[in-house]
Amino acid sequence: MSEKQATAISYISIVVVIALVGFLLLGILVATGLGVLAEVIFGLLFGWLLFLIQNLFYVEWNIGGLLTGLFSLVIFIGVLHYLASRGVSHVSTQRWKWKHTLLCTLLVVVSFLAGFSIVGLTKITIWSTQDERSWIGMQGLPSPVRRGLKTLGIASHQYADEHNQFPTYSALQDSNKAVHSWQTHLLPYLEQETIAQQIEHELPWDHPQNYKAFSTAVPQFIPSYHGQLRFHPENGYALTQYAANTKLFATSERWDLDKISYNDGQSNTLLLGQISEKLPPWGKPGNWRDPSLGINKSPHGFGSPDQRGAFFLMADGSVQWFRSDLNPEILKALSTPNGGEPLDFSEMMQ
């Protein structure tokens, strides 16, 4: 066996040993309940390969672009070899070889790829910490949608404390002013006084004089818009990712915290929820949906872009994540503030 063959076998053996040790460590992490950490490590090591395999057949090759790229690469190699040969000939008697040029070209390509990789890792890291669809968001850590609901919960409680009721349809239609959405009435409690002062409450929400206010995006109403519109494509009104519980907000009955506590209880009553389809303008009255339709089962119901579940705000101010396969009967029980239905919490938390 030659020395080169022995060296090659040694390198291959080292790679095999490292791979075996890596898989062993991943197995230990999974066995000890650290599956999330194992998933992260596996994704960093082999995620690029899995992504390439899954998307290779969906790539549309642009022949013109490939030829342009190859032509540019050939020109780059030729110019680099010419300049390097001229430069080396002035300072050394050794000749500049083509293998040196190809090695420099490889280093340049690797440098570009490394730069793109760093940018990609930075973007995916930021996305993982801010989007509810990432593995971090799914572990219950703060995400924009969760934080948005938490903020709306605080604002709703402040409104209820001041007006002795939530901004339901029954509460809003009694005034002599035009009916506006429940989100419009929460603006002063969301530090959005500037927008609130622009609204002419005596006029309908879609009156031309109110257009400027209702075409302004409110961060608390649409905190995460990956792949989603922030404004209506036809009329330009700013949209919202949340809807109210129709069994609580669309009734003729007034509801406050004490009344909900006396009936089904604040922790057993849905207040608001996340939506991902048919997003309405935040200023449009009647923005409520029926939880009993299920999660991600209807474009007129609650849901999230990843279709795995959705975040909900309970009347006690807590934010809960419910899976898409949650029993609709449980959602129906949670939606009624005075139904008195028994709840199986073990099924909800599975």
VOBA-1610 file (N, C-alpha, C; in pm, whole numbers, padded with zeros to 5 digits, always signed):
BEGIN
Met+00085-00120+00000Met+00000+00000+00000Met+00089+00124+00000Ser+00058+00217-00090Ser+00140+00337-00100Ser+00108+00434+00014Glu+00194+00534+00029Glu+00175+00632+00135Glu+00049+00715+00110Lys+00020+00748-00015Lys-00100+00826-00047Lys-00227+00749-00014Gln-00227+00617-00047Gln-00344+00535-00017Gln-00367+00525+00133Ala-00257+00509+00208Ala-00269+00500+00353Ala-00323+00629+00412Thr-00278+00742+00357Thr-00327+00872+00406Thr-00475+00888+00375Ala-00517+00848+00255Ala-00658+00859+00218Ala-00745+00773+00308Ile-00699+00650+00335Ile-00776+00562+00423Ile-00785+00620+00563Ser-00680+00684+00609Ser-00681+00746+00742Ser-00784+00858+00749Tyr-00787+00942+00645Tyr-00884+01052+00643Tyr-01027+00998+00640Ile-01051+00895+00558Ile-01185+00837+00550Ile-01226+00777+00684Ser-01133+00713+00751Ser-01162+00653+00882Ser-01198+00760+00984Ile-01126+00872+00980Ile-01156+00981+01074Ile-01295+01036+01050Val-01332+01055+00922Val-01465+01106+00889Val-01573+01010+00936Val-01552+00880+00913Val-01650+00780+00954Val-01667+00780+01106Val-01556+00788+01180Val-01562+00789+01327Val-01636+00913+01376Ile-01607+01029+01317Ile-01675+01152+01358Ile-01824+01142+01331Ala-01862+01085+01215Ala-02004+01070+01182Ala-02073+00977+01282Leu-02008+00865+01315Leu-02067+00771+01410Leu-02084+00834+01548Val-01982+00909+01592Val-01991+00976+01721Val-02103+01080+01719Gly-02117+01152+01606Gly-02223+01252+01595Gly-02360+01190+01605Phe-02383+01081+01531Phe-02513+01014+01538Phe-02539+00956+01677Leu-02432+00908+01744Leu-02448+00857+01879Leu-02491+00966+01975Leu-02430+01085+01961Leu-02467+01197+02046Leu-02610+01241+02020Leu-02650+01244+01893Leu-02788+01280+01861Leu-02885+01180+01922Gly-02850+01050+01917Gly-02936+00949+01978Gly-02947+00967+02128Ile-02838+01004+02193Ile-02840+01026+02337Ile-02928+01146+02371Leu-02918+01254+02291Leu-03000+01372+02315Leu-03149+01340+02302Val-03184+01261+02199Val-03324+01222+02181Val-03371+01135+02296Ala-03288+01041+02338Ala-03326+00949+02446Ala-03343+01020+02579Thr-03269+01129+02600Thr-03276+01202+02727Thr-03380+01314+02723Gly-03461+01320+02618Gly-03567+01420+02611Gly-03526+01553+02554Leu-03404+01560+02499Leu-03357+01686+02440Leu-03372+01680+02288Gly-03490+01638+02245Gly-03514+01621+02102Gly-03502+01749+02023Val-03542+01861+02084Val-03535+01990+02013Val-03390+02026+01982Leu-03301+02008+02081Leu-03159+02036+02059Leu-03102+01944+01952Ala-03141+01815+01957Ala-03095+01721+01855Ala-03143+01762+01717Glu-03267+01812+01708Glu-03322+01856+01580Glu-03244+01975+01526Val-03206+02066+01615Val-03129+02183+01572Val-02993+02142+01518Ile-02923+02054+01592Ile-02790+02010+01549Ile-02798+01936+01416Phe-02897+01847+01403Phe-02914+01773+01279Phe-02944+01867+01163Gly-03028+01967+01189Gly-03061+02062+01084Gly-02941+02143+01037Leu-02856+02183+01133Leu-02736+02259+01096Leu-02638+02175+01016Leu-02629+02045+01049Leu-02532+01958+00981Leu-02581+01909+00846Phe-02709+01870+00839Phe-02759+01804+00719Phe-02880+01873+00657Gly-02923+01985+00715Gly-03039+02053+00662Gly-03022+02097+00518Trp-02902+02142+00485Trp-02879+02188+00348Trp-02895+02074+00248Leu-02850+01952+00290Leu-02860+01837+00200Leu-03006+01796+00181Leu-03084+01795+00291Leu-03225+01759+00281Leu-03300+01861+00196Phe-03268+01989+00215Phe-03333+02093+00135Phe-03301+02075-00013Leu-03174+02041-00043Leu-03135+02022-00183Leu-03208+01905-00245Ile-03220+01795-00171Ile-03287+01676-00223Ile-03435+01704-00247Gln-03499+01777-00153Gln-03642+01803-00163Gln-03677+01900-00275Asn-03586+01990-00306Asn-03619+02097-00402Asn-03546+02086-00535Leu-03460+01983-00550Leu-03382+01973-00673Leu-03470+01958-00796Phe-03579+01880-00784Phe-03664+01855-00899Phe-03757+01973-00930Tyr-03762+02071-00839Tyr-03848+02187-00861Tyr-03771+02306-00920Val-03639+02287-00935Val-03556+02395-00987Val-03579+02408-01138Glu-03605+02528-01181Glu-03621+02555-01323Glu-03489+02614-01376Trp-03422+02535-01460Trp-03291+02576-01509Trp-03306+02679-01620Asn-03234+02788-01603Asn-03232+02894-01703Asn-03106+02876-01787Ile-03122+02822-01908Ile-03007+02793-01992Ile-02927+02919-02023Gly-03000+03027-02051Gly-02930+03152-02080Gly-02849+03200-01961Gly-02906+03188-01842Gly-02833+03229-01722Gly-02713+03141-01695Leu-02727+03009-01717Leu-02614+02918-01697Leu-02500+02948-01794Leu-02536+02970-01921Leu-02432+03001-02021Leu-02362+03133-01989Thr-02442+03232-01945Thr-02381+03361-01907Thr-02286+03344-01791Gly-02328+03265-01692Gly-02242+03242-01577Gly-02113+03170-01613Leu-02125+03066-01697Leu-02005+02993-01740Leu-01911+03081-01821Phe-01969+03162-01909Phe-01887+03254-01989Phe-01814+03354-01899Ser-01885+03407-01801Ser-01823+03503-01710Ser-01713+03437-01629Leu-01733+03310-01589Leu-01631+03239-01513Leu-01507+03214-01596Val-01527+03177-01722Val-01412+03156-01811Val-01334+03285-01830Ile-01403+03396-01853Ile-01337+03525-01868Ile-01261+03561-01741Phe-01321+03537-01625Phe-01255+03567-01498Phe-01127+03484-01483Ile-01135+03354-01515Ile-01017+03269-01501Ile-00907+03314-01597Gly-00946+03348-01720Gly-00845+03392-01817Gly-00777+03521-01775Val-00855+03621-01732Val-00797+03749-01687Val-00711+03729-01565Leu-00758+03646-01470Leu-00680+03621-01348Leu-00547+03554-01382His-00549+03456-01471His-00425+03387-01507His-00327+03481-01577Tyr-00380+03567-01665Tyr-00293+03661-01737Tyr-00227+03760-01641Leu-00307+03820-01554Leu-00252+03919-01461Leu-00156+03854-01362Ala-00191+03735-01312Ala-00103+03668-01217Ala+00029+03628-01283Ser+00023+03581-01407Ser+00145+03542-01479Ser+00236+03662-01500Arg+00178+03775-01540Arg+00258+03896-01559Arg+00317+03944-01428Gly+00239+03938-01323Gly+00288+03986-01194Gly+00399+03899-01138Val+00383+03768-01148Val+00484+03677-01093Val+00614+03684-01173Ser+00603+03704-01303Ser+00723+03708-01387Ser+00813+03826-01353His+00759+03930-01291His+00838+04046-01255His+00909+04030-01121Val+00864+03939-01039Val+00922+03926-00906Val+00985+03790-00880Ser+00967+03693-00971Ser+01020+03559-00949Ser+01052+03494-01081Thr+01143+03399-01075Thr+01179+03323-01194Thr+01085+03204-01216Gln+01006+03170-01113Gln+00912+03060-01127Gln+00792+03100-01212Arg+00737+03003-01281Arg+00623+03029-01367Arg+00493+03013-01289Trp+00399+03095-01324Trp+00264+03082-01265Trp+00187+02977-01345Lys+00142+02872-01276Lys+00077+02760-01343Lys-00075+02773-01338Trp-00138+02697-01429Trp-00283+02699-01436Trp-00349+02644-01308Lys-00280+02550-01244Lys-00339+02495-01121Lys-00346+02601-01011His-00252+02698-01014His-00257+02808-00918His-00379+02898-00946Thr-00404+02921-01076Thr-00519+03002-01114Thr-00650+02935-01072Leu-00660+02805-01099Leu-00782+02733-01062Leu-00801+02729-00911Leu-00690+02719-00836Leu-00700+02719-00690Leu-00749+02855-00640Cys-00698+02962-00697Cys-00745+03096-00658Cys-00892+03114-00694Thr-00933+03063-00810Thr-01073+03072-00849Thr-01162+02997-00751Leu-01116+02879-00710Leu-01192+02801-00613Leu-01206+02876-00481Leu-01098+02940-00439Leu-01104+03017-00314Leu-01203+03134-00325Val-01206+03199-00441Val-01299+03310-00461Val-01444+03259-00455Val-01470+03146-00524Val-01606+03090-00524Val-01647+03049-00383Val-01556+02984-00310Val-01586+02942-00173Val-01613+03064-00084Ser-01539+03173-00107Ser-01559+03295-00028Ser-01698+03353-00053Phe-01739+03354-00181Phe-01874+03401-00212Phe-01979+03314-00146Leu-01963+03183-00154Leu-02059+03091-00094Leu-02064+03108+00058Ala-01946+03130+00118Ala-01941+03152+00263Ala-02015+03279+00301Gly-01998+03385+00218Gly-02070+03509+00246Gly-02220+03491+00237Phe-02267+03420+00132Phe-02410+03394+00119Phe-02460+03310+00236Ser-02377+03214+00280Ser-02418+03127+00391Ser-02435+03206+00520Ile-02341+03298+00545Ile-02349+03379+00667Ile-02475+03466+00665Val-02504+03526+00548Val-02625+03607+00536Val-02749+03520+00558Gly-02749+03400+00498Gly-02863+03310+00514Gly-02882+03265+00658Leu-02771+03230+00726Leu-02780+03187+00866Leu-02830+03301+00954Thr-02786+03423+00924Thr-02833+03538+01002Thr-02982+03558+00985Lys-03031+03549+00862Lys-03174+03568+00836Lys-03258+03457+00899Ile-03210+03331+00888Ile-03288+03222+00943Ile-03287+03225+01095Thr-03177+03276+01155Thr-03172+03289+01300Thr-03273+03393+01348Ile-03277+03507+01279Ile-03373+03611+01315Ile-03515+03559+01296Trp-03542+03488+01185Trp-03675+03433+01160Trp-03715+03333+01268Ser-03617+03249+01311Ser-03648+03146+01410Ser-03688+03203+01545Thr-03637+03322+01577Thr-03669+03382+01705Thr-03791+03472+01700Gln-03841+03501+01578Gln-03951+03596+01567Gln-04077+03538+01505Asp-04070+03422+01444Asp-04187+03368+01374Asp-04242+03247+01447Glu-04374+03243+01462Glu-04438+03133+01534Glu-04429+03001+01461Arg-04396+03002+01330Arg-04388+02879+01254Arg-04256+02807+01275Ser-04155+02872+01332Ser-04026+02810+01353Ser-04031+02716+01472Trp-03926+02637+01489Trp-03923+02543+01601Trp-03918+02618+01733Ile-03856+02737+01736Ile-03852+02816+01859Ile-03992+02864+01894Gly-04063+02916+01792Gly-04199+02962+01819Gly-04289+02849+01863Met-04268+02729+01806Met-04353+02617+01842Met-04323+02564+01981Gln-04209+02601+02039Gln-04178+02559+02176Gln-04239+02654+02279Gly-04317+02749+02232Gly-04387+02836+02325Gly-04308+02959+02364Leu-04191+02981+02302Leu-04115+03101+02332Leu-04180+03219+02260Pro-04149+03340+02305Pro-04218+03457+02249Pro-04207+03465+02097Ser-04319+03489+02032Ser-04322+03512+01889Ser-04406+03637+01867Pro-04394+03698+01749Pro-04471+03822+01726Pro-04620+03804+01744Val-04677+03693+01694Val-04821+03672+01707Val-04860+03654+01853Arg-04781+03576+01926Arg-04809+03556+02069Arg-04799+03687+02146Arg-04693+03763+02117Arg-04676+03892+02186Arg-04789+03988+02149Gly-04831+03982+02021Gly-04941+04070+01978Gly-05069+04040+02053Leu-05101+03911+02070Leu-05221+03874+02144Leu-05209+03914+02290Lys-05089+03898+02346Lys-05070+03937+02485Lys-05094+04087+02502Thr-05044+04165+02407Thr-05066+04310+02411Thr-05213+04344+02398Leu-05284+04276+02306Leu-05427+04300+02289Leu-05504+04258+02415Gly-05455+04156+02484Gly-05520+04115+02608Gly-05511+04222+02715Ile-05394+04283+02727Ile-05377+04391+02825Ile-05466+04509+02790Ala-05469+04544+02660Ala-05552+04657+02616Ala-05700+04627+02638Ser-05743+04504+02610Ser-05883+04467+02630Ser-05923+04475+02776His-05834+04433+02865His-05863+04440+03009His-05871+04585+03056Gln-05783+04670+03002Gln-05788+04812+03038Gln-05919+04874+02991Tyr-05960+04839+02869Tyr-06088+04890+02818Tyr-06203+04841+02905Ala-06202+04713+02940Ala-06309+04657+03021Ala-06314+04719+03161Asp-06197+04747+03218Asp-06194+04810+03351Asp-06252+04951+03346Glu-06226+05022+03235Glu-06271+05161+03225Glu-06418+05170+03185His-06466+05076+03100His-06603+05083+03050His-06695+04977+03110Asn-06641+04895+03198Asn-06718+04787+03262Asn-06774+04687+03161Gln-06707+04670+03050Gln-06747+04573+02948Gln-06641+04569+02839Phe-06637+04460+02765Phe-06548+04450+02651Phe-06610+04526+02532Pro-06528+04562+02434Pro-06582+04636+02317Pro-06657+04544+02222Thr-06764+04484+02272Thr-06847+04394+02191Thr-06945+04474+02106Tyr-07013+04406+02016Tyr-07110+04472+01928Tyr-07222+04537+02010Ser-07266+04468+02115Ser-07373+04522+02198Ser-07330+04651+02265Ala-07203+04657+02307Ala-07155+04776+02377Ala-07136+04894+02281Leu-07097+04865+02156Leu-07063+04972+02063Leu-07182+05027+01987Gln-07288+04949+01971Gln-07400+04997+01890Gln-07494+05088+01968Asp-07475+05100+02099Asp-07565+05183+02179Asp-07536+05332+02163Ser-07416+05365+02120Ser-07381+05507+02109Ser-07447+05568+01987Asn-07452+05699+01985Asn-07510+05772+01871Asn-07412+05783+01755Lys-07290+05738+01778Lys-07189+05747+01674Lys-07197+05624+01584Ala-07126+05631+01471Ala-07123+05517+01379Ala-07052+05400+01445Val-07092+05279+01408Val-07031+05160+01465Val-06893+05138+01405His-06795+05120+01492His-06659+05091+01450His-06614+04958+01510Ser-06503+04907+01463Ser-06457+04775+01507Ser-06406+04779+01651Trp-06400+04662+01711Trp-06348+04652+01848Trp-06201+04692+01853Gln-06127+04670+01743Gln-05986+04708+01740Gln-05969+04859+01737Thr-06062+04928+01671Thr-06056+05073+01669Thr-06065+05129+01811His-06150+05071+01894His-06169+05120+02030His-06054+05082+02122Leu-05965+04994+02078Leu-05848+04958+02160Leu-05727+05045+02130Leu-05733+05126+02025Leu-05616+05206+01984Leu-05558+05291+02098Pro-05640+05363+02177Pro-05581+05444+02284Pro-05506+05362+02390Tyr-05538+05234+02400Tyr-05474+05148+02500Tyr-05354+05074+02441Leu-05325+05100+02314Leu-05211+05039+02246Leu-05105+05142+02210Glu-05111+05259+02273Glu-05019+05369+02245Glu-05029+05412+02099Gln-05151+05408+02045Gln-05177+05451+01908Gln-05273+05569+01907Glu-05248+05664+01999Glu-05336+05780+02010Glu-05337+05864+01882Thr-05223+05869+01812Thr-05215+05949+01691Thr-05315+05900+01587Ile-05322+05770+01567Ile-05417+05715+01471Ile-05560+05733+01522Ala-05579+05711+01653Ala-05713+05722+01711Ala-05769+05864+01694Gln-05683+05965+01706Gln-05729+06103+01694Gln-05763+06141+01551Gln-05714+06064+01453Gln-05745+06094+01313Gln-05883+06040+01272Ile-05942+05955+01354Ile-06068+05889+01317Ile-06187+05976+01356Glu-06274+05997+01260Glu-06401+06067+01285Glu-06505+05960+01322His-06529+05944+01451His-06616+05836+01497His-06762+05858+01458Glu-06799+05981+01426Glu-06936+06006+01384Glu-06961+05957+01242Leu-06851+05930+01168Leu-06862+05886+01029Leu-06833+05736+01020Pro-06886+05667+00919Pro-06855+05525+00902Pro-06705+05504+00884Trp-06663+05384+00914Trp-06519+05356+00910Trp-06462+05373+00769Asp-06542+05342+00665Asp-06493+05351+00528Asp-06525+05484+00461His-06559+05585+00540His-06580+05718+00484His-06446+05774+00436Pro-06444+05849+00327Pro-06316+05903+00275Pro-06235+05979+00379Gln-06303+06048+00473Gln-06228+06123+00573Gln-06154+06030+00671Asn-06195+05905+00679Asn-06129+05810+00769Asn-06028+05721+00698Tyr-06012+05743+00569Tyr-05926+05652+00492Tyr-05781+05655+00540Lys-05728+05772+00568Lys-05588+05783+00609Lys-05560+05702+00734Ala-05650+05710+00831Ala-05629+05637+00957Ala-05637+05487+00935Phe-05739+05441+00863Phe-05761+05298+00849Phe-05673+05234+00742Ser-05598+05314+00669Ser-05499+05259+00575Ser-05360+05259+00636Thr-05352+05286+00766Thr-05224+05284+00838Thr-05211+05150+00910Ala-05101+05081+00885Ala-05078+04952+00949Ala-05045+04972+01097Val-05110+04896+01181Val-05086+04899+01325Val-05006+04775+01362Pro-04884+04789+01413Pro-04799+04671+01442Pro-04865+04570+01534Gln-04945+04617+01628Gln-05009+04524+01722Gln-05117+04439+01654Phe-05166+04483+01539Phe-05272+04410+01471Phe-05219+04312+01366Ile-05100+04335+01315Ile-05041+04245+01216Ile-04890+04239+01239Pro-04849+04174+01350Pro-04707+04173+01387Pro-04622+04083+01300Ser-04680+03982+01238Ser-04604+03888+01156Ser-04674+03873+01023Tyr-04602+03905+00914Tyr-04668+03902+00783Tyr-04582+03829+00679His-04516+03720+00723His-04438+03641+00629His-04532+03573+00529Gly-04521+03613+00405Gly-04606+03555+00301Gly-04749+03605+00305Gln-04780+03702+00390Gln-04916+03753+00399Gln-04918+03902+00364Leu-05033+03946+00318Leu-05049+04087+00283Leu-05069+04171+00408Arg-05017+04292+00406Arg-05041+04387+00515Arg-05151+04485+00479Phe-05176+04502+00349Phe-05277+04595+00302Phe-05366+04525+00200His-05492+04566+00197His-05585+04509+00100His-05539+04545-00041Pro-05529+04448-00130Pro-05473+04477-00264Pro-05559+04569-00347Glu-05688+04583-00316Glu-05776+04664-00399Glu-05800+04804-00341Asn-05828+04811-00210Asn-05863+04942-00154Asn-05754+05001-00065Gly-05650+04924-00031Gly-05538+04978+00045Gly-05557+04985+00194Tyr-05670+04934+00246Tyr-05690+04937+00390Tyr-05592+04842+00459Ala-05542+04883+00576Ala-05449+04799+00653Ala-05524+04681+00714Leu-05462+04564+00713Leu-05527+04441+00755Leu-05489+04403+00898Thr-05554+04298+00948Thr-05526+04248+01083Thr-05517+04096+01079Gln-05437+04040+01169Gln-05420+03895+01180Gln-05502+03837+01296Tyr-05590+03915+01353Tyr-05667+03868+01468Tyr-05816+03889+01444Ala-05894+03803+01506Ala-06040+03816+01504Ala-06093+03783+01643Ala-06210+03837+01674Ala-06271+03814+01805Ala-06360+03690+01801Asn-06390+03641+01918Asn-06479+03525+01934Asn-06623+03571+01913Thr-06688+03516+01810Thr-06823+03560+01776Thr-06924+03531+01886Lys-06901+03426+01967Lys-06995+03392+02073Lys-06989+03491+02188Leu-06885+03572+02190Leu-06870+03671+02297Leu-06891+03813+02246Phe-06841+03842+02124Phe-06842+03978+02073Phe-06962+04010+01986Ala-07026+03909+01929Ala-07136+03936+01835Ala-07272+03910+01896Thr-07282+03914+02028Thr-07410+03889+02094Thr-07473+04021+02139Ser-07598+04012+02178Ser-07669+04130+02228Ser-07649+04147+02378Glu-07564+04065+02435Glu-07541+04068+02579Glu-07410+04137+02610Arg-07408+04215+02715Arg-07285+04282+02759Arg-07203+04187+02845Trp-07070+04189+02822Trp-06983+04099+02897Trp-06866+04177+02956Asp-06842+04154+03086Asp-06723+04208+03150Asp-06651+04093+03220Leu-06538+04122+03283Leu-06458+04017+03345Leu-06532+03946+03458Asp-06604+04022+03539Asp-06676+03961+03652Asp-06785+03867+03602Lys-06855+03907+03498Lys-06964+03824+03447Lys-06909+03695+03386Ile-06797+03705+03316Ile-06736+03585+03259Ile-06687+03493+03370Ser-06626+03552+03474Ser-06578+03472+03586Ser-06692+03399+03654Tyr-06806+03462+03666Tyr-06922+03403+03733Tyr-06979+03287+03652Asn-06963+03290+03519Asn-07020+03184+03434Asn-06915+03075+03409Asp-06857+03071+03292Asp-06763+02963+03260Asp-06623+02986+03313Gly-06591+03109+03348Gly-06457+03138+03397Gly-06369+03200+03290Gln-06282+03291+03332Gln-06197+03362+03235Gln-06100+03269+03164Ser-06045+03171+03235Ser-05948+03080+03173Ser-06014+02978+03081Asn-06146+02970+03082Asn-06219+02876+02998Asn-06295+02944+02884Thr-06265+03072+02860Thr-06339+03148+02759Thr-06243+03212+02661Leu-06262+03186+02531Leu-06180+03247+02427Leu-06223+03392+02405Leu-06122+03478+02393Leu-06149+03619+02368Leu-06117+03654+02222Leu-05993+03631+02183Leu-05947+03660+02047Leu-05868+03541+01994Gly-05841+03542+01864Gly-05762+03435+01805Gly-05688+03478+01681Gln-05595+03396+01639Gln-05514+03421+01521Gln-05586+03375+01396Ile-05575+03452+01288Ile-05634+03415+01159Ile-05527+03430+01051Ser-05543+03352+00942Ser-05443+03356+00836Ser-05503+03366+00696Glu-05636+03352+00686Glu-05701+03361+00556Glu-05811+03467+00559Lys-05831+03529+00442Lys-05932+03634+00429Lys-05915+03739+00539Leu-05792+03791+00550Leu-05764+03891+00652Leu-05846+04017+00626Pro-05920+04065+00725Pro-06003+04184+00706Pro-05928+04311+00746Pro-05972+04427+00700Pro-05916+04552+00752Pro-05943+04562+00903Trp-05846+04615+00976Trp-05864+04620+01122Trp-05974+04718+01161Gly-06008+04810+01074Gly-06112+04906+01109Gly-06252+04862+01071Lys-06266+04748+01005Lys-06397+04705+00958Lys-06477+04643+01072Pro-06597+04692+01098Pro-06681+04632+01204Pro-06717+04487+01171Gly-06745+04412+01276Gly-06786+04273+01256Gly-06672+04176+01238Asn-06550+04214+01281Asn-06436+04124+01269Asn-06439+04022+01382Trp-06525+03922+01369Trp-06528+03812+01464Trp-06555+03683+01389Arg-06510+03571+01447Arg-06523+03441+01383Arg-06566+03336+01485Asp-06618+03226+01433Asp-06673+03121+01518Asp-06566+03014+01542Pro-06517+02998+01666Pro-06415+02895+01694Pro-06463+02754+01668Ser-06594+02730+01674Ser-06645+02595+01654Ser-06627+02545+01511Leu-06587+02633+01419Leu-06555+02590+01283Leu-06429+02505+01278Gly-06354+02506+01387Gly-06228+02433+01391Gly-06110+02523+01358Ile-05991+02470+01377Ile-05868+02545+01352Ile-05809+02500+01219Asn-05788+02595+01130Asn-05737+02569+00995Asn-05830+02476+00917Lys-05959+02482+00947Lys-06057+02401+00876Lys-06142+02482+00779Ser-06145+02612+00797Ser-06227+02698+00712Ser-06158+02832+00692Pro-06167+02890+00571Pro-06107+03022+00549Pro-06175+03131+00630His-06294+03101+00684His-06367+03197+00766His-06347+03171+00915Gly-06256+03078+00948Gly-06230+03045+01087Gly-06092+03091+01131Phe-06048+03037+01242Phe-05918+03071+01297Phe-05812+02975+01241Gly-05687+03022+01240Gly-05580+02937+01190Gly-05450+03014+01176Ser-05347+02945+01130Ser-05215+03004+01110Ser-05161+02962+00975Pro-05060+03030+00923Pro-05008+02997+00791Pro-04952+02856+00780Asp-04897+02800+00888Asp-04837+02668+00879Asp-04937+02555+00894Gln-05065+02588+00924Gln-05173+02491+00933Gln-05160+02394+01050Arg-05065+02416+01141Arg-05048+02322+01252Arg-05134+02355+01372Gly-05181+02476+01381Gly-05261+02519+01496Gly-05278+02669+01491Ala-05306+02730+01606Ala-05324+02875+01612Ala-05313+02921+01756Phe-05276+03048+01773Phe-05270+03110+01905Phe-05406+03171+01938Phe-05444+03160+02066Phe-05568+03219+02112Phe-05543+03296+02242Leu-05617+03405+02258Leu-05613+03483+02381Leu-05734+03446+02464Met-05710+03404+02587Met-05819+03371+02677Met-05863+03497+02752Ala-05981+03493+02811Ala-06035+03610+02879Ala-05950+03648+03000Asp-05873+03556+03055Asp-05788+03588+03170Asp-05657+03654+03129Gly-05635+03674+02998Gly-05515+03740+02949Gly-05404+03645+02907Ser-05421+03516+02928Ser-05319+03419+02888Ser-05332+03387+02739Val-05220+03349+02678Val-05217+03312+02537Val-05188+03163+02527Gln-05274+03091+02456Gln-05261+02946+02443Gln-05248+02907+02297Trp-05174+02798+02276Trp-05160+02740+02141Trp-05244+02614+02135Phe-05338+02609+02039Phe-05423+02492+02021Phe-05394+02429+01886Arg-05383+02297+01882Arg-05352+02225+01761Arg-05471+02225+01665Ser-05440+02199+01538Ser-05546+02195+01437Ser-05640+02076+01455Asp-05589+01968+01518Asp-05673+01849+01535Asp-05748+01850+01668Leu-05753+01964+01735Leu-05828+01973+01860Leu-05976+01951+01832Asn-06040+01876+01920Asn-06181+01844+01905Asn-06265+01972+01893Pro-06344+01986+01785Pro-06428+02106+01769Pro-06524+02129+01885Glu-06563+02020+01953Glu-06653+02035+02067Glu-06585+02111+02181Ile-06454+02090+02195Ile-06380+02164+02297Ile-06374+02311+02261Leu-06348+02338+02132Leu-06346+02477+02087Leu-06482+02543+02107Lys-06588+02467+02080Lys-06723+02521+02100Lys-06746+02553+02247Ala-06699+02466+02336Ala-06715+02490+02479Ala-06635+02612+02524Leu-06515+02628+02467Leu-06432+02743+02503Leu-06488+02874+02447Ser-06563+02866+02340Ser-06613+02988+02277Ser-06733+03046+02350Thr-06810+02964+02420Thr-06930+03013+02489Thr-06893+03061+02629Pro-06924+03184+02664Pro-06888+03234+02798Pro-06980+03184+02908Asn-07094+03127+02871Asn-07191+03083+02974Asn-07254+02949+02939Gly-07179+02864+02866Gly-07236+02736+02825Gly-07234+02632+02934Gly-07139+02644+03028Gly-07130+02548+03136Gly-07086+02410+03092Glu-07019+02400+02974Glu-06978+02268+02925Glu-06857+02218+03003Pro-06851+02087+03033Pro-06731+02030+03096Pro-06617+02026+02996Leu-06495+02053+03042Leu-06379+02058+02954Leu-06279+01952+02995Asp-06223+01882+02893Asp-06120+01783+02916Asp-05985+01848+02887Phe-05918+01897+02991Phe-05792+01970+02971Phe-05681+01878+02926Ser-05690+01750+02958Ser-05586+01658+02915Ser-05580+01647+02764Glu-05696+01651+02699Glu-05699+01647+02552Glu-05648+01776+02491Met-05671+01888+02558Met-05627+02016+02508Met-05475+02029+02511Met-05411+01966+02608Met-05269+01983+02629Met-05184+01873+02565Gln-05244+01779+02493Gln-05170+01672+02431Gln-05078+01727+02323
//
